[in-house]
Amino acid sequence: MVGGNMKNVFFVSELFYPNQTSTAYIMTEVAKNFAAKGNNVKVVTSKIQYDSNVTVGKELEAIEVFKSKSFGGNKNSFFSRVFSALFNSIGLVWTTARKIKAGDTVFAVTNPLFLIILLGILSKIKRFDYVLLVHDVFPENTIPAGINKKDSFVYKILLKVYNWAYKCPSKVIVLGEDMKQLIIAKGVSPNKIAIIPNWYDDELIIPDFEKPKTNEDIVIGFAGNIGRVQALERFINIFNKTENSNLRLEIIGEGANLESCKELATKKNIYFRGSLPRSEQSDFINGFDIGLISLSEGMFGLGVPSKTYNLLAMGKPVLYIGDQGSEIDMLNNVNNIGWSFSWNEENEILRFLNSLQRSNIQGYMSRNQNLAKEKFSSNVVLDLIYNFVSH
């Protein structure tokens, strides 16, 4: 797919540039890399502005963008989100069906939630090469979100439908070993699957030395979507009990559970800073002493927050709370990137926070930065994606 062999590659994603959320940013960078390597890149996306984190700038060069009809809805309403997902999935697939030809390649992501079902059907009709980048695993992710129960009739039907949908692509990219095992359990051949992580943002201004702090507060920072599966309320409840006066919790982002988090935050040293633009990441991550990544129980194999790699690149130790054996837990076990706890260790988490001193967070900077450069730089990851798709 290089040189004079101009193959059509369609990137199908509800979120794309100028949106700057993680999915939009990732799909935009992958598309740009394919265009730079001589492919005829076309993008099918929606007109949605996901949140306030949107870049105003010129359209991307060498990439043709088709925008489907879309419905934004209310992100904090379950029924509105389901209707929006259905409407936007239909719009994306309808636009793709009108533009694509047999032999073209479709590179799609798993959102909105009905997209992979409709693309699976379309792939049987149009006979295109179909590559799926798995960011979310349906319907399994509805369990920790509290939307479904495993023994419900609706869940069992959804599981059969989505298991079929995940088997439709010719190639599947997952973010970690735990996710790979979950996709294999859905009936996808291991030969179709490649584990390729996300990468850290190239535009980060990475410090080359550890700047001594003039204040004594140790800042634990959370940045990202504040939704059901982040379990941030649970961490706030633990943090409320801390007796360590040198701790500060800073929360950056928006989401369906933001207001409930604010209501639970009883300590004065918990700060909500709202949504900040991606262009300010270097500043606010550098202001953290520790990066917090929390995922609900039952999220094993269901996602790997891309902010992990930005924290590593900035040399920050990671405090992970979630299922043992998940990708970030394993990353910590192998590379000692910080600290890892499960939610049934709440007393241990509280003891850790109460005993935390500045000496505990020293020594991570160079180790985490070197790991990020070796395994999670954009050049490394984008080449892995390109080589997997094109061979």
FENRA-V419258 format. One record per backbone hydrogen bond with DSSP energy under -0.5 kcal/mol. CO is the residue of the C=O (numbers start at 1). NH is the residue of the N-H. Records with the same first field share a line. If there is no record, write none. Layout:
CO: NH, NH
//
This chain:
2: 5
4: 6
5: 7
7: 40
8: 10, 105
9: 11, 42
10: 12, 107
11: 13, 44
12: 109
14: 46
16: 19
18: 55
21: 25
22: 26
23: 27
24: 28
25: 29
26: 30
27: 31
28: 32
29: 33
30: 34
31: 35
32: 36
33: 37
34: 39
35: 38
39: 41
40: 9
41: 64
42: 11
43: 45, 66
44: 13
45: 68
48: 50
52: 54
53: 20
55: 57
60: 63
62: 41
63: 65
64: 43
66: 45, 68
73: 75
74: 77
76: 78
77: 81
78: 82
79: 83
80: 84
81: 85
82: 86
83: 87
84: 88
85: 89
86: 90
87: 91
88: 92
89: 93
90: 94
91: 95
92: 96
93: 97
94: 98
95: 99
96: 99, 100
101: 104
104: 129
105: 10
106: 108, 131
107: 12
108: 133
111: 14
112: 115
114: 118
115: 119
116: 120
117: 121
118: 122
119: 123
120: 124
121: 124, 125
122: 126
123: 127
127: 103
129: 106, 131
130: 170, 171
131: 108, 133
132: 134, 173
133: 110, 135
136: 138
137: 141
139: 142
140: 143, 144
141: 145
142: 147, 148
143: 146
149: 152
152: 156
153: 157
154: 158
155: 159
156: 160
157: 161
158: 162
159: 163
160: 164
161: 165
162: 166
163: 167
164: 167, 168
165: 168, 169
171: 132
172: 174, 194
173: 134
174: 196
176: 180
177: 181
178: 182
179: 183
180: 184
181: 185
182: 186
183: 186, 188
184: 187
189: 192
190: 193
192: 172
194: 174, 196
201: 204
204: 206
209: 211
217: 219
218: 220, 248
219: 221, 289, 290
220: 250
221: 292
222: 252
225: 227
226: 257
227: 230
228: 231
229: 296
231: 235
232: 236
233: 237
234: 238
235: 239
236: 240
238: 241
239: 242
243: 245
244: 247
246: 218
248: 220, 250
249: 271
250: 222, 252
251: 273, 274
252: 224
254: 226
255: 258
257: 261
258: 262
259: 263
260: 264
261: 265
264: 266
267: 270
269: 249
271: 251, 273
274: 253
277: 280
278: 281
280: 284
281: 285
282: 286
283: 287
285: 288
289: 317
290: 221, 292
291: 319
293: 321
296: 299
299: 302
302: 137
305: 308
306: 309, 310
307: 311
308: 312
309: 313
310: 314
311: 316
312: 315
317: 291
318: 320, 339
319: 293
320: 341
321: 295
323: 326
326: 330
327: 331
328: 332
329: 333
330: 334
331: 335
332: 336
337: 318
339: 320
341: 322
342: 345
343: 346
345: 349
346: 350
347: 351
348: 352
349: 353
350: 354
351: 355
352: 356
353: 356
357: 360, 361
358: 361
359: 362
361: 364
364: 368
365: 369
366: 370
367: 371
368: 372
369: 373
370: 374
371: 375, 376
372: 376
376: 200
377: 381
378: 382
379: 383
380: 384
381: 385
382: 386
383: 387
384: 388
385: 389
386: 390
387: 391
//
